[in-house]
């Protein structure tokens, strides 16, 4: 009995993660997050502001992640 064929090896997990990340990158095109920054600090008084940042994911990065994930999924588990 070969138990390795039923187990999920790390290469397959990375491949699936890349495919999912690439697909999400193509669907959403980026993500936003909010960062608190200190504007003025005078003694015990502190004035802070929330700053919204947007990170755009390039189209080629999503396609590349899906491609590399697919190649890893197909060829990564083949061992001689």
Residue pairs with C-beta under 8 A, 6 or more apart in sequence:
9 77
11 72
11 76
11 77
12 72
12 73
12 76
12 77
14 69
14 72
15 69
15 70
15 72
15 73
15 76
16 69
16 73
17 69
18 65
18 66
18 68
18 69
18 72
19 65
19 66
19 69
19 70
19 73
21 65
22 61
22 62
22 63
22 64
22 65
22 66
22 67
22 69
23 62
23 66
25 57
25 61
25 62
25 65
26 59
26 62
26 63
26 66
28 57
29 56
29 57
30 54
30 55
30 56
30 57
31 54
31 55
31 57
32 52
32 53
32 54
32 55
33 52
33 53
33 55
34 50
34 51
34 52
34 53
35 50
35 51
35 52
35 53
36 48
36 49
36 50
36 51
37 48
37 49
37 50
37 51
38 46
38 47
38 48
39 47
39 48
39 49
40 46
40 47
41 47
